[in-house]
Amino acid sequence: MPMDLDLRKPLGLLFAVLGLLLAAYGMAGDASVYRKSLGVNVNLWWGGFLLVSGCAVLAVARRGSGR
């Protein structure tokens, strides 16, 4: 009897939501804070990366759940 434990959906959703929150924080944040990181908005970039990878995991989960 196989277990139907698929972690792709909750993890993809978690990454997508956290990425969305981090990207929103990066867009709303003060630009003077990013002088320490050579002017790169790290929150925006990592938020975008998490959002894209979370959506990719959700897409793979949706494609693979067609049993």
mmCIF file as Biopython writes it, N, C-alpha, C and O atoms, coordinates in Angstrom:
data_model
#
loop_
_atom_site.group_PDB
_atom_site.id
_atom_site.type_symbol
_atom_site.label_atom_id
_atom_site.label_alt_id
_atom_site.label_comp_id
_atom_site.label_asym_id
_atom_site.label_entity_id
_atom_site.label_seq_id
_atom_site.pdbx_PDB_ins_code
_atom_site.Cartn_x
_atom_site.Cartn_y
_atom_site.Cartn_z
_atom_site.occupancy
_atom_site.B_iso_or_equiv
_atom_site.auth_seq_id
_atom_site.auth_asym_id
_atom_site.pdbx_PDB_model_num
ATOM 1   N N  . MET A ? 1  ? 0.846  -1.178 0.000   1.0 0.0 1  A 1 
ATOM 2   C CA . MET A ? 1  ? 0.000  0.000  0.000   1.0 0.0 1  A 1 
ATOM 3   C C  . MET A ? 1  ? 0.897  1.249  0.000   1.0 0.0 1  A 1 
ATOM 4   O O  . MET A ? 1  ? 1.543  1.534  1.008   1.0 0.0 1  A 1 
ATOM 5   N N  . PRO A ? 2  ? 0.947  1.992  -1.104  1.0 0.0 2  A 1 
ATOM 6   C CA . PRO A ? 2  ? 1.804  3.190  -1.164  1.0 0.0 2  A 1 
ATOM 7   C C  . PRO A ? 2  ? 1.193  4.361  -0.389  1.0 0.0 2  A 1 
ATOM 8   O O  . PRO A ? 2  ? -0.026 4.514  -0.314  1.0 0.0 2  A 1 
ATOM 9   N N  . MET A ? 3  ? 2.065  5.166  0.175   1.0 0.0 3  A 1 
ATOM 10  C CA . MET A ? 3  ? 1.603  6.362  0.881   1.0 0.0 3  A 1 
ATOM 11  C C  . MET A ? 3  ? 1.463  7.511  -0.105  1.0 0.0 3  A 1 
ATOM 12  O O  . MET A ? 3  ? 2.293  7.682  -0.998  1.0 0.0 3  A 1 
ATOM 13  N N  . ASP A ? 4  ? 0.423  8.281  0.062   1.0 0.0 4  A 1 
ATOM 14  C CA . ASP A ? 4  ? 0.198  9.434  -0.805  1.0 0.0 4  A 1 
ATOM 15  C C  . ASP A ? 4  ? 0.683  10.707 -0.119  1.0 0.0 4  A 1 
ATOM 16  O O  . ASP A ? 4  ? -0.098 11.623 0.141   1.0 0.0 4  A 1 
ATOM 17  N N  . LEU A ? 5  ? 1.966  10.752 0.166   1.0 0.0 5  A 1 
ATOM 18  C CA . LEU A ? 5  ? 2.563  11.902 0.820   1.0 0.0 5  A 1 
ATOM 19  C C  . LEU A ? 5  ? 3.367  12.672 -0.216  1.0 0.0 5  A 1 
ATOM 20  O O  . LEU A ? 5  ? 4.488  12.292 -0.555  1.0 0.0 5  A 1 
ATOM 21  N N  . ASP A ? 6  ? 2.791  13.748 -0.712  1.0 0.0 6  A 1 
ATOM 22  C CA . ASP A ? 6  ? 3.453  14.560 -1.735  1.0 0.0 6  A 1 
ATOM 23  C C  . ASP A ? 6  ? 3.761  15.930 -1.134  1.0 0.0 6  A 1 
ATOM 24  O O  . ASP A ? 6  ? 2.855  16.715 -0.856  1.0 0.0 6  A 1 
ATOM 25  N N  . LEU A ? 7  ? 5.033  16.201 -0.940  1.0 0.0 7  A 1 
ATOM 26  C CA . LEU A ? 7  ? 5.433  17.461 -0.317  1.0 0.0 7  A 1 
ATOM 27  C C  . LEU A ? 7  ? 5.620  18.593 -1.314  1.0 0.0 7  A 1 
ATOM 28  O O  . LEU A ? 7  ? 5.930  19.714 -0.912  1.0 0.0 7  A 1 
ATOM 29  N N  . ARG A ? 8  ? 5.441  18.331 -2.592  1.0 0.0 8  A 1 
ATOM 30  C CA . ARG A ? 8  ? 5.687  19.368 -3.591  1.0 0.0 8  A 1 
ATOM 31  C C  . ARG A ? 8  ? 4.694  20.520 -3.481  1.0 0.0 8  A 1 
ATOM 32  O O  . ARG A ? 8  ? 5.084  21.680 -3.615  1.0 0.0 8  A 1 
ATOM 33  N N  . LYS A ? 9  ? 3.425  20.223 -3.240  1.0 0.0 9  A 1 
ATOM 34  C CA . LYS A ? 9  ? 2.429  21.289 -3.173  1.0 0.0 9  A 1 
ATOM 35  C C  . LYS A ? 9  ? 2.624  22.221 -1.972  1.0 0.0 9  A 1 
ATOM 36  O O  . LYS A ? 9  ? 2.670  23.437 -2.160  1.0 0.0 9  A 1 
ATOM 37  N N  . PRO A ? 10 ? 2.742  21.696 -0.746  1.0 0.0 10 A 1 
ATOM 38  C CA . PRO A ? 10 ? 2.931  22.634 0.375   1.0 0.0 10 A 1 
ATOM 39  C C  . PRO A ? 10 ? 4.274  23.363 0.333   1.0 0.0 10 A 1 
ATOM 40  O O  . PRO A ? 10 ? 4.350  24.533 0.708   1.0 0.0 10 A 1 
ATOM 41  N N  . LEU A ? 11 ? 5.334  22.686 -0.119  1.0 0.0 11 A 1 
ATOM 42  C CA . LEU A ? 11 ? 6.627  23.365 -0.193  1.0 0.0 11 A 1 
ATOM 43  C C  . LEU A ? 11 ? 6.647  24.408 -1.300  1.0 0.0 11 A 1 
ATOM 44  O O  . LEU A ? 11 ? 7.213  25.487 -1.125  1.0 0.0 11 A 1 
ATOM 45  N N  . GLY A ? 12 ? 6.039  24.098 -2.430  1.0 0.0 12 A 1 
ATOM 46  C CA . GLY A ? 12 ? 5.951  25.081 -3.505  1.0 0.0 12 A 1 
ATOM 47  C C  . GLY A ? 12 ? 5.150  26.295 -3.080  1.0 0.0 12 A 1 
ATOM 48  O O  . GLY A ? 12 ? 5.520  27.431 -3.379  1.0 0.0 12 A 1 
ATOM 49  N N  . LEU A ? 13 ? 4.047  26.052 -2.378  1.0 0.0 13 A 1 
ATOM 50  C CA . LEU A ? 13 ? 3.232  27.163 -1.881  1.0 0.0 13 A 1 
ATOM 51  C C  . LEU A ? 13 ? 3.995  27.982 -0.843  1.0 0.0 13 A 1 
ATOM 52  O O  . LEU A ? 13 ? 3.918  29.211 -0.841  1.0 0.0 13 A 1 
ATOM 53  N N  . LEU A ? 14 ? 4.724  27.311 0.028   1.0 0.0 14 A 1 
ATOM 54  C CA . LEU A ? 14 ? 5.522  28.003 1.044   1.0 0.0 14 A 1 
ATOM 55  C C  . LEU A ? 14 ? 6.584  28.892 0.395   1.0 0.0 14 A 1 
ATOM 56  O O  . LEU A ? 14 ? 6.736  30.055 0.768   1.0 0.0 14 A 1 
ATOM 57  N N  . PHE A ? 15 ? 7.317  28.342 -0.575  1.0 0.0 15 A 1 
ATOM 58  C CA . PHE A ? 15 ? 8.341  29.128 -1.256  1.0 0.0 15 A 1 
ATOM 59  C C  . PHE A ? 15 ? 7.732  30.302 -2.017  1.0 0.0 15 A 1 
ATOM 60  O O  . PHE A ? 15 ? 8.291  31.399 -2.013  1.0 0.0 15 A 1 
ATOM 61  N N  . ALA A ? 16 ? 6.594  30.082 -2.666  1.0 0.0 16 A 1 
ATOM 62  C CA . ALA A ? 16 ? 5.961  31.142 -3.437  1.0 0.0 16 A 1 
ATOM 63  C C  . ALA A ? 16 ? 5.469  32.271 -2.532  1.0 0.0 16 A 1 
ATOM 64  O O  . ALA A ? 16 ? 5.653  33.446 -2.852  1.0 0.0 16 A 1 
ATOM 65  N N  . VAL A ? 17 ? 4.855  31.927 -1.422  1.0 0.0 17 A 1 
ATOM 66  C CA . VAL A ? 17 ? 4.341  32.952 -0.503  1.0 0.0 17 A 1 
ATOM 67  C C  . VAL A ? 17 ? 5.489  33.715 0.154   1.0 0.0 17 A 1 
ATOM 68  O O  . VAL A ? 17 ? 5.448  34.941 0.249   1.0 0.0 17 A 1 
ATOM 69  N N  . LEU A ? 18 ? 6.511  32.992 0.607   1.0 0.0 18 A 1 
ATOM 70  C CA . LEU A ? 18 ? 7.662  33.672 1.217   1.0 0.0 18 A 1 
ATOM 71  C C  . LEU A ? 18 ? 8.391  34.551 0.201   1.0 0.0 18 A 1 
ATOM 72  O O  . LEU A ? 18 ? 8.846  35.645 0.536   1.0 0.0 18 A 1 
ATOM 73  N N  . GLY A ? 19 ? 8.500  34.077 -1.028  1.0 0.0 19 A 1 
ATOM 74  C CA . GLY A ? 19 ? 9.121  34.880 -2.076  1.0 0.0 19 A 1 
ATOM 75  C C  . GLY A ? 19 ? 8.330  36.129 -2.372  1.0 0.0 19 A 1 
ATOM 76  O O  . GLY A ? 19 ? 8.904  37.198 -2.579  1.0 0.0 19 A 1 
ATOM 77  N N  . LEU A ? 20 ? 7.010  36.006 -2.395  1.0 0.0 20 A 1 
ATOM 78  C CA . LEU A ? 20 ? 6.152  37.166 -2.625  1.0 0.0 20 A 1 
ATOM 79  C C  . LEU A ? 20 ? 6.298  38.196 -1.501  1.0 0.0 20 A 1 
ATOM 80  O O  . LEU A ? 20 ? 6.391  39.397 -1.755  1.0 0.0 20 A 1 
ATOM 81  N N  . LEU A ? 21 ? 6.316  37.712 -0.265  1.0 0.0 21 A 1 
ATOM 82  C CA . LEU A ? 21 ? 6.483  38.617 0.874   1.0 0.0 21 A 1 
ATOM 83  C C  . LEU A ? 21 ? 7.859  39.290 0.863   1.0 0.0 21 A 1 
ATOM 84  O O  . LEU A ? 21 ? 7.968  40.491 1.114   1.0 0.0 21 A 1 
ATOM 85  N N  . LEU A ? 22 ? 8.891  38.528 0.576   1.0 0.0 22 A 1 
ATOM 86  C CA . LEU A ? 22 ? 10.249 39.082 0.568   1.0 0.0 22 A 1 
ATOM 87  C C  . LEU A ? 22 ? 10.428 40.075 -0.572  1.0 0.0 22 A 1 
ATOM 88  O O  . LEU A ? 22 ? 11.075 41.106 -0.392  1.0 0.0 22 A 1 
ATOM 89  N N  . ALA A ? 23 ? 9.870  39.784 -1.739  1.0 0.0 23 A 1 
ATOM 90  C CA . ALA A ? 23 ? 9.965  40.711 -2.867  1.0 0.0 23 A 1 
ATOM 91  C C  . ALA A ? 23 ? 9.186  41.993 -2.578  1.0 0.0 23 A 1 
ATOM 92  O O  . ALA A ? 23 ? 9.639  43.084 -2.923  1.0 0.0 23 A 1 
ATOM 93  N N  . ALA A ? 24 ? 8.022  41.867 -1.951  1.0 0.0 24 A 1 
ATOM 94  C CA . ALA A ? 24 ? 7.240  43.057 -1.591  1.0 0.0 24 A 1 
ATOM 95  C C  . ALA A ? 24 ? 7.991  43.904 -0.574  1.0 0.0 24 A 1 
ATOM 96  O O  . ALA A ? 24 ? 7.985  45.132 -0.658  1.0 0.0 24 A 1 
ATOM 97  N N  . TYR A ? 25 ? 8.638  43.247 0.389   1.0 0.0 25 A 1 
ATOM 98  C CA . TYR A ? 25 ? 9.442  43.976 1.370   1.0 0.0 25 A 1 
ATOM 99  C C  . TYR A ? 25 ? 10.624 44.670 0.693   1.0 0.0 25 A 1 
ATOM 100 O O  . TYR A ? 25 ? 10.979 45.794 1.050   1.0 0.0 25 A 1 
ATOM 101 N N  . GLY A ? 26 ? 11.219 44.008 -0.266  1.0 0.0 26 A 1 
ATOM 102 C CA . GLY A ? 26 ? 12.336 44.617 -0.989  1.0 0.0 26 A 1 
ATOM 103 C C  . GLY A ? 26 ? 11.905 45.809 -1.818  1.0 0.0 26 A 1 
ATOM 104 O O  . GLY A ? 26 ? 12.655 46.776 -1.949  1.0 0.0 26 A 1 
ATOM 105 N N  . MET A ? 27 ? 10.699 45.754 -2.384  1.0 0.0 27 A 1 
ATOM 106 C CA . MET A ? 27 ? 10.210 46.877 -3.185  1.0 0.0 27 A 1 
ATOM 107 C C  . MET A ? 27 ? 9.788  48.050 -2.306  1.0 0.0 27 A 1 
ATOM 108 O O  . MET A ? 27 ? 9.927  49.205 -2.707  1.0 0.0 27 A 1 
ATOM 109 N N  . ALA A ? 28 ? 9.274  47.762 -1.109  1.0 0.0 28 A 1 
ATOM 110 C CA . ALA A ? 28 ? 8.790  48.822 -0.232  1.0 0.0 28 A 1 
ATOM 111 C C  . ALA A ? 28 ? 9.879  49.359 0.696   1.0 0.0 28 A 1 
ATOM 112 O O  . ALA A ? 28 ? 9.677  50.379 1.354   1.0 0.0 28 A 1 
ATOM 113 N N  . GLY A ? 29 ? 11.017 48.694 0.755   1.0 0.0 29 A 1 
ATOM 114 C CA . GLY A ? 29 ? 12.075 49.075 1.679   1.0 0.0 29 A 1 
ATOM 115 C C  . GLY A ? 29 ? 12.807 50.342 1.271   1.0 0.0 29 A 1 
ATOM 116 O O  . GLY A ? 29 ? 12.666 50.833 0.151   1.0 0.0 29 A 1 
ATOM 117 N N  . ASP A ? 30 ? 13.578 50.847 2.194   1.0 0.0 30 A 1 
ATOM 118 C CA . ASP A ? 30 ? 14.357 52.060 1.986   1.0 0.0 30 A 1 
ATOM 119 C C  . ASP A ? 30 ? 15.609 51.727 1.170   1.0 0.0 30 A 1 
ATOM 120 O O  . ASP A ? 30 ? 16.334 50.785 1.490   1.0 0.0 30 A 1 
ATOM 121 N N  . ALA A ? 31 ? 15.848 52.491 0.138   1.0 0.0 31 A 1 
ATOM 122 C CA . ALA A ? 31 ? 16.978 52.213 -0.761  1.0 0.0 31 A 1 
ATOM 123 C C  . ALA A ? 31 ? 18.330 52.471 -0.094  1.0 0.0 31 A 1 
ATOM 124 O O  . ALA A ? 31 ? 19.341 51.915 -0.524  1.0 0.0 31 A 1 
ATOM 125 N N  . SER A ? 32 ? 18.363 53.298 0.942   1.0 0.0 32 A 1 
ATOM 126 C CA . SER A ? 32 ? 19.637 53.591 1.595   1.0 0.0 32 A 1 
ATOM 127 C C  . SER A ? 32 ? 20.177 52.392 2.370   1.0 0.0 32 A 1 
ATOM 128 O O  . SER A ? 32 ? 21.370 52.339 2.667   1.0 0.0 32 A 1 
ATOM 129 N N  . VAL A ? 33 ? 19.330 51.446 2.694   1.0 0.0 33 A 1 
ATOM 130 C CA . VAL A ? 33 ? 19.761 50.249 3.424   1.0 0.0 33 A 1 
ATOM 131 C C  . VAL A ? 33 ? 20.675 49.393 2.558   1.0 0.0 33 A 1 
ATOM 132 O O  . VAL A ? 33 ? 21.543 48.693 3.080   1.0 0.0 33 A 1 
ATOM 133 N N  . TYR A ? 34 ? 20.492 49.440 1.248   1.0 0.0 34 A 1 
ATOM 134 C CA . TYR A ? 34 ? 21.216 48.548 0.349   1.0 0.0 34 A 1 
ATOM 135 C C  . TYR A ? 34 ? 22.588 49.085 -0.057  1.0 0.0 34 A 1 
ATOM 136 O O  . TYR A ? 34 ? 23.243 48.499 -0.920  1.0 0.0 34 A 1 
ATOM 137 N N  . ARG A ? 35 ? 23.031 50.175 0.541   1.0 0.0 35 A 1 
ATOM 138 C CA . ARG A ? 35 ? 24.385 50.666 0.263   1.0 0.0 35 A 1 
ATOM 139 C C  . ARG A ? 35 ? 25.439 49.688 0.772   1.0 0.0 35 A 1 
ATOM 140 O O  . ARG A ? 35 ? 26.527 49.582 0.205   1.0 0.0 35 A 1 
ATOM 141 N N  . LYS A ? 36 ? 25.110 48.980 1.838   1.0 0.0 36 A 1 
ATOM 142 C CA . LYS A ? 36 ? 26.060 48.010 2.395   1.0 0.0 36 A 1 
ATOM 143 C C  . LYS A ? 36 ? 26.276 46.827 1.453   1.0 0.0 36 A 1 
ATOM 144 O O  . LYS A ? 36 ? 27.331 46.193 1.480   1.0 0.0 36 A 1 
ATOM 145 N N  . SER A ? 37 ? 25.293 46.534 0.633   1.0 0.0 37 A 1 
ATOM 146 C CA . SER A ? 37 ? 25.403 45.402 -0.292  1.0 0.0 37 A 1 
ATOM 147 C C  . SER A ? 37 ? 25.665 45.884 -1.715  1.0 0.0 37 A 1 
ATOM 148 O O  . SER A ? 37 ? 25.155 45.312 -2.678  1.0 0.0 37 A 1 
ATOM 149 N N  . LEU A ? 38 ? 26.467 46.944 -1.836  1.0 0.0 38 A 1 
ATOM 150 C CA . LEU A ? 38 ? 26.881 47.506 -3.123  1.0 0.0 38 A 1 
ATOM 151 C C  . LEU A ? 38 ? 25.696 47.977 -3.967  1.0 0.0 38 A 1 
ATOM 152 O O  . LEU A ? 38 ? 25.754 47.951 -5.196  1.0 0.0 38 A 1 
ATOM 153 N N  . GLY A ? 39 ? 24.630 48.404 -3.306  1.0 0.0 39 A 1 
ATOM 154 C CA . GLY A ? 39 ? 23.468 48.933 -4.006  1.0 0.0 39 A 1 
ATOM 155 C C  . GLY A ? 39 ? 22.532 47.881 -4.570  1.0 0.0 39 A 1 
ATOM 156 O O  . GLY A ? 39 ? 21.604 48.211 -5.308  1.0 0.0 39 A 1 
ATOM 157 N N  . VAL A ? 40 ? 22.761 46.620 -4.235  1.0 0.0 40 A 1 
ATOM 158 C CA . VAL A ? 40 ? 21.920 45.537 -4.750  1.0 0.0 40 A 1 
ATOM 159 C C  . VAL A ? 40 ? 20.796 45.269 -3.760  1.0 0.0 40 A 1 
ATOM 160 O O  . VAL A ? 40 ? 21.047 45.046 -2.576  1.0 0.0 40 A 1 
ATOM 161 N N  . ASN A ? 41 ? 19.570 45.290 -4.238  1.0 0.0 41 A 1 
ATOM 162 C CA . ASN A ? 41 ? 18.416 45.008 -3.400  1.0 0.0 41 A 1 
ATOM 163 C C  . ASN A ? 41 ? 18.299 43.488 -3.246  1.0 0.0 41 A 1 
ATOM 164 O O  . ASN A ? 41 ? 17.630 42.818 -4.033  1.0 0.0 41 A 1 
ATOM 165 N N  . VAL A ? 42 ? 18.955 42.969 -2.231  1.0 0.0 42 A 1 
ATOM 166 C CA . VAL A ? 42 ? 19.043 41.531 -2.036  1.0 0.0 42 A 1 
ATOM 167 C C  . VAL A ? 42 ? 17.672 40.934 -1.737  1.0 0.0 42 A 1 
ATOM 168 O O  . VAL A ? 42 ? 17.364 39.835 -2.197  1.0 0.0 42 A 1 
ATOM 169 N N  . ASN A ? 43 ? 16.855 41.637 -0.979  1.0 0.0 43 A 1 
ATOM 170 C CA . ASN A ? 43 ? 15.526 41.134 -0.660  1.0 0.0 43 A 1 
ATOM 171 C C  . ASN A ? 43 ? 14.675 40.963 -1.913  1.0 0.0 43 A 1 
ATOM 172 O O  . ASN A ? 43 ? 13.948 39.978 -2.044  1.0 0.0 43 A 1 
ATOM 173 N N  . LEU A ? 44 ? 14.763 41.907 -2.820  1.0 0.0 44 A 1 
ATOM 174 C CA . LEU A ? 44 ? 13.986 41.826 -4.054  1.0 0.0 44 A 1 
ATOM 175 C C  . LEU A ? 44 ? 14.462 40.665 -4.929  1.0 0.0 44 A 1 
ATOM 176 O O  . LEU A ? 44 ? 13.646 39.922 -5.473  1.0 0.0 44 A 1 
ATOM 177 N N  . TRP A ? 45 ? 15.780 40.509 -5.066  1.0 0.0 45 A 1 
ATOM 178 C CA . TRP A ? 45 ? 16.311 39.443 -5.908  1.0 0.0 45 A 1 
ATOM 179 C C  . TRP A ? 45 ? 16.016 38.063 -5.343  1.0 0.0 45 A 1 
ATOM 180 O O  . TRP A ? 45 ? 15.586 37.173 -6.077  1.0 0.0 45 A 1 
ATOM 181 N N  . TRP A ? 46 ? 16.242 37.873 -4.042  1.0 0.0 46 A 1 
ATOM 182 C CA . TRP A ? 46 ? 15.969 36.566 -3.454  1.0 0.0 46 A 1 
ATOM 183 C C  . TRP A ? 46 ? 14.477 36.296 -3.380  1.0 0.0 46 A 1 
ATOM 184 O O  . TRP A ? 46 ? 14.054 35.148 -3.520  1.0 0.0 46 A 1 
ATOM 185 N N  . GLY A ? 47 ? 13.672 37.325 -3.164  1.0 0.0 47 A 1 
ATOM 186 C CA . GLY A ? 47 ? 12.229 37.138 -3.195  1.0 0.0 47 A 1 
ATOM 187 C C  . GLY A ? 47 ? 11.753 36.698 -4.563  1.0 0.0 47 A 1 
ATOM 188 O O  . GLY A ? 47 ? 10.905 35.813 -4.674  1.0 0.0 47 A 1 
ATOM 189 N N  . GLY A ? 48 ? 12.295 37.310 -5.607  1.0 0.0 48 A 1 
ATOM 190 C CA . GLY A ? 48 ? 11.949 36.893 -6.964  1.0 0.0 48 A 1 
ATOM 191 C C  . GLY A ? 48 ? 12.390 35.474 -7.254  1.0 0.0 48 A 1 
ATOM 192 O O  . GLY A ? 48 ? 11.663 34.707 -7.885  1.0 0.0 48 A 1 
ATOM 193 N N  . PHE A ? 49 ? 13.584 35.123 -6.793  1.0 0.0 49 A 1 
ATOM 194 C CA . PHE A ? 49 ? 14.075 33.756 -6.987  1.0 0.0 49 A 1 
ATOM 195 C C  . PHE A ? 49 ? 13.189 32.740 -6.271  1.0 0.0 49 A 1 
ATOM 196 O O  . PHE A ? 49 ? 12.850 31.702 -6.841  1.0 0.0 49 A 1 
ATOM 197 N N  . LEU A ? 50 ? 12.812 33.032 -5.027  1.0 0.0 50 A 1 
ATOM 198 C CA . LEU A ? 50 ? 11.946 32.120 -4.285  1.0 0.0 50 A 1 
ATOM 199 C C  . LEU A ? 50 ? 10.565 32.013 -4.928  1.0 0.0 50 A 1 
ATOM 200 O O  . LEU A ? 50 ? 9.977  30.933 -4.972  1.0 0.0 50 A 1 
ATOM 201 N N  . LEU A ? 51 ? 10.055 33.131 -5.423  1.0 0.0 51 A 1 
ATOM 202 C CA . LEU A ? 51 ? 8.747  33.122 -6.076  1.0 0.0 51 A 1 
ATOM 203 C C  . LEU A ? 51 ? 8.779  32.270 -7.348  1.0 0.0 51 A 1 
ATOM 204 O O  . LEU A ? 51 ? 7.877  31.465 -7.583  1.0 0.0 51 A 1 
ATOM 205 N N  . VAL A ? 52 ? 9.805  32.447 -8.157  1.0 0.0 52 A 1 
ATOM 206 C CA . VAL A ? 52 ? 9.914  31.669 -9.400  1.0 0.0 52 A 1 
ATOM 207 C C  . VAL A ? 52 ? 10.111 30.186 -9.100  1.0 0.0 52 A 1 
ATOM 208 O O  . VAL A ? 52 ? 9.476  29.341 -9.730  1.0 0.0 52 A 1 
ATOM 209 N N  . SER A ? 53 ? 10.980 29.862 -8.148  1.0 0.0 53 A 1 
ATOM 210 C CA . SER A ? 53 ? 11.200 28.448 -7.850  1.0 0.0 53 A 1 
ATOM 211 C C  . SER A ? 53 ? 9.982  27.824 -7.176  1.0 0.0 53 A 1 
ATOM 212 O O  . SER A ? 53 ? 9.702  26.647 -7.407  1.0 0.0 53 A 1 
ATOM 213 N N  . GLY A ? 54 ? 9.251  28.570 -6.353  1.0 0.0 54 A 1 
ATOM 214 C CA . GLY A ? 54 ? 8.025  28.043 -5.770  1.0 0.0 54 A 1 
ATOM 215 C C  . GLY A ? 54 ? 6.970  27.769 -6.824  1.0 0.0 54 A 1 
ATOM 216 O O  . GLY A ? 54 ? 6.269  26.760 -6.756  1.0 0.0 54 A 1 
ATOM 217 N N  . CYS A ? 55 ? 6.852  28.665 -7.802  1.0 0.0 55 A 1 
ATOM 218 C CA . CYS A ? 55 ? 5.904  28.439 -8.900  1.0 0.0 55 A 1 
ATOM 219 C C  . CYS A ? 55 ? 6.330  27.256 -9.759  1.0 0.0 55 A 1 
ATOM 220 O O  . CYS A ? 55 ? 5.481  26.516 -10.257 1.0 0.0 55 A 1 
ATOM 221 N N  . ALA A ? 56 ? 7.625  27.071 -9.937  1.0 0.0 56 A 1 
ATOM 222 C CA . ALA A ? 56 ? 8.114  25.930 -10.705 1.0 0.0 56 A 1 
ATOM 223 C C  . ALA A ? 56 ? 7.804  24.616 -9.988  1.0 0.0 56 A 1 
ATOM 224 O O  . ALA A ? 56 ? 7.406  23.640 -10.624 1.0 0.0 56 A 1 
ATOM 225 N N  . VAL A ? 57 ? 7.985  24.588 -8.675  1.0 0.0 57 A 1 
ATOM 226 C CA . VAL A ? 57 ? 7.669  23.384 -7.902  1.0 0.0 57 A 1 
ATOM 227 C C  . VAL A ? 57 ? 6.172  23.108 -7.960  1.0 0.0 57 A 1 
ATOM 228 O O  . VAL A ? 57 ? 5.765  21.952 -8.077  1.0 0.0 57 A 1 
ATOM 229 N N  . LEU A ? 58 ? 5.345  24.146 -7.881  1.0 0.0 58 A 1 
ATOM 230 C CA . LEU A ? 58 ? 3.895  23.956 -7.989  1.0 0.0 58 A 1 
ATOM 231 C C  . LEU A ? 58 ? 3.500  23.449 -9.372  1.0 0.0 58 A 1 
ATOM 232 O O  . LEU A ? 58 ? 2.588  22.631 -9.498  1.0 0.0 58 A 1 
ATOM 233 N N  . ALA A ? 59 ? 4.176  23.928 -10.402 1.0 0.0 59 A 1 
ATOM 234 C CA . ALA A ? 59 ? 3.878  23.457 -11.758 1.0 0.0 59 A 1 
ATOM 235 C C  . ALA A ? 59 ? 4.242  21.985 -11.917 1.0 0.0 59 A 1 
ATOM 236 O O  . ALA A ? 59 ? 3.500  21.225 -12.539 1.0 0.0 59 A 1 
ATOM 237 N N  . VAL A ? 60 ? 5.377  21.582 -11.358 1.0 0.0 60 A 1 
ATOM 238 C CA . VAL A ? 60 ? 5.780  20.179 -11.423 1.0 0.0 60 A 1 
ATOM 239 C C  . VAL A ? 60 ? 4.805  19.318 -10.612 1.0 0.0 60 A 1 
ATOM 240 O O  . VAL A ? 60 ? 4.465  18.209 -11.024 1.0 0.0 60 A 1 
ATOM 241 N N  . ALA A ? 61 ? 4.361  19.825 -9.471  1.0 0.0 61 A 1 
ATOM 242 C CA . ALA A ? 61 ? 3.410  19.072 -8.651  1.0 0.0 61 A 1 
ATOM 243 C C  . ALA A ? 61 ? 2.075  18.927 -9.369  1.0 0.0 61 A 1 
ATOM 244 O O  . ALA A ? 61 ? 1.437  17.878 -9.290  1.0 0.0 61 A 1 
ATOM 245 N N  . ARG A ? 62 ? 1.660  19.953 -10.053 1.0 0.0 62 A 1 
ATOM 246 C CA . ARG A ? 62 ? 0.383  19.882 -10.764 1.0 0.0 62 A 1 
ATOM 247 C C  . ARG A ? 62 ? 0.475  18.921 -11.957 1.0 0.0 62 A 1 
ATOM 248 O O  . ARG A ? 62 ? -0.469 18.183 -12.243 1.0 0.0 62 A 1 
ATOM 249 N N  . ARG A ? 63 ? 1.608  18.940 -12.641 1.0 0.0 63 A 1 
ATOM 250 C CA . ARG A ? 63 ? 1.798  18.051 -13.792 1.0 0.0 63 A 1 
ATOM 251 C C  . ARG A ? 63 ? 1.918  16.611 -13.341 1.0 0.0 63 A 1 
ATOM 252 O O  . ARG A ? 63 ? 1.425  15.711 -14.020 1.0 0.0 63 A 1 
ATOM 253 N N  . GLY A ? 64 ? 2.561  16.373 -12.211 1.0 0.0 64 A 1 
ATOM 254 C CA . GLY A ? 64 ? 2.812  15.018 -11.765 1.0 0.0 64 A 1 
ATOM 255 C C  . GLY A ? 64 ? 1.686  14.394 -10.964 1.0 0.0 64 A 1 
ATOM 256 O O  . GLY A ? 64 ? 1.760  13.210 -10.635 1.0 0.0 64 A 1 
ATOM 257 N N  . SER A ? 65 ? 0.644  15.150 -10.639 1.0 0.0 65 A 1 
ATOM 258 C CA . SER A ? 65 ? -0.428 14.607 -9.801  1.0 0.0 65 A 1 
ATOM 259 C C  . SER A ? 65 ? -1.577 14.033 -10.606 1.0 0.0 65 A 1 
ATOM 260 O O  . SER A ? 65 ? -2.632 13.749 -10.039 1.0 0.0 65 A 1 
ATOM 261 N N  . GLY A ? 66 ? -1.410 13.855 -11.891 1.0 0.0 66 A 1 
ATOM 262 C CA . GLY A ? 66 ? -2.484 13.332 -12.726 1.0 0.0 66 A 1 
ATOM 263 C C  . GLY A ? 66 ? -2.531 11.807 -12.745 1.0 0.0 66 A 1 
ATOM 264 O O  . GLY A ? 66 ? -2.268 11.189 -13.777 1.0 0.0 66 A 1 
ATOM 265 N N  . ARG A ? 67 ? -2.864 11.203 -11.612 1.0 0.0 67 A 1 
ATOM 266 C CA . ARG A ? 67 ? -2.913 9.739  -11.552 1.0 0.0 67 A 1 
ATOM 267 C C  . ARG A ? 67 ? -4.225 9.220  -12.047 1.0 0.0 67 A 1 
ATOM 268 O O  . ARG A ? 67 ? -4.442 8.009  -12.068 1.0 0.0 67 A 1 
#
